[in-house]
Amino acid sequence: MTVTKLERQLPRWSELRPLMQFKPVDLDRRRARLARAADIWDLRAIAKRRTPKAAFDYVDGGANQELSLRRSRQAYADLEFVPGVLRDVSSVDLTTKIAGGTSELPFGIAPTGFTRFMHAGGERAGVAAAHGRGIPFTLSTMGTASIEEVAAAGPHGRRWFQLYLWKEREKSLALVERAAAAGYDTLMVTVDTAVAGARLRDVRNGMTIPPALTLRTVLDASYRPEWWFNFLTTEPLTFATLSGHTGSIAELVTTMFDPTITFEDLAWLREAWKGKLFVKGVQSAGDAARAADHGVDGVVVSNHGGRQLDRAPVPLRAVPEIRSAVGPGVEIILDSGIMSGGDVVAGLAAGADFTMIGRAYLYGLMAGGQQGVERAIDILHAELKVVMQLLGVTSVADLNPDHIRLDARRG
């Protein structure tokens, strides 16, 4: 066999010069670090390096063997997109209507507890980033900034409030009234926490409120000087609406929240709350239909991010059946497992009206505070646009079940 020899020549500066385009060094190291993150998984890697193990695992982990967590993610990996070709996709509209208002993107920030433990910016950073990008922010009952503090940090955007019903109903009513007075337009009552799930990573890490500083946690935090400095020089970490309560997170949930809650409590909340009312934690068509019969405006299909019942239904796969049960008049928000713009598109195509991000937002927060949350939103935004263009779709409203095959890997 004859081997062809390469003809060689001396390099010419005129040819090399156009290739020598070095980017200027960004002296803002946080901005430079975040800019290198190509997807949410890259933000997760940064977050893991910069956040103590207990805080990172609180975000990253699930219940028991974490089967629900993994299966929720796997469902997105198993689906197949069905693109349409020869469409003009030069312009894509990502705005959508949800809960009586507009969102610039078809996802919002989900309620998360203990948020300032991940980064000192906490909910304030989250709401500022969300509103800067025109999407709703949801404050948790177990948040580390108060209803009023979050309202002050995000005065011009949409704020939703997530409620856990307490055994003492008057305390729940007081929170509802405060949220209404502070301009929150949607109430989201969580119903999948009759008792706390067995979050074994938190048990092993000794997660408590306030955090218990052991020699191990101090050594772990010492490798993350920025986190440690912020922790020591900002206000003490507490649940802003649960002041005065200490102990493990599981103990707080089990002692404070009500295992006797029933569908009749939805009727009581419907009377107390004049804005939009959603039920979060719905996992079956029957429960979704019953919730609709009790006057809710929408349901959040969620298994609590795999943090409550292990081996729970996979939310993405539950959406089509729930949509069929409630019809077009009840709005559906999909939560749990979303880590990319493609995941958002899949949920909307499956029948959801809107989606929420929890871990994806917190990975950004841990990676770089408000800038990190903004980077997470921007990554999802860019991915959303590309996936929709490649599907041949130019608006959120045009997504439908014909654009996906949910069980492609099983076929």
Secondary structure by P-SEA (a helix, b strand, c coil): cbbbbbbbbccccccccccccccccccaaaaaaaaacccaaaaaaaaaacccaaaaaaaacccccaaaaaaaaaaaaabbbbbbccccccccccccccccccccccbbbcccccccccccccaaaaaaaaaaabbbbbbbccccccaaaaaaacccbbbbbbbccccaaaaaaaaaaaaaaacccbbbbbccccccccaaaaaaacccccccccaaaaaaacccaaaaaaaaccccccccccccccccaaaaaaacccccccaaaaaaaaaacccbbbbcccccaaaaaaaaaacccbbbbccccccccccccccccaaaaaaaaacccbbbbbbcccccaaaaaaaaaacccbbbbaaaaaaaaaacaaaaaaaaaaaaaaaaaaaaaaacccccccccccccccccccc
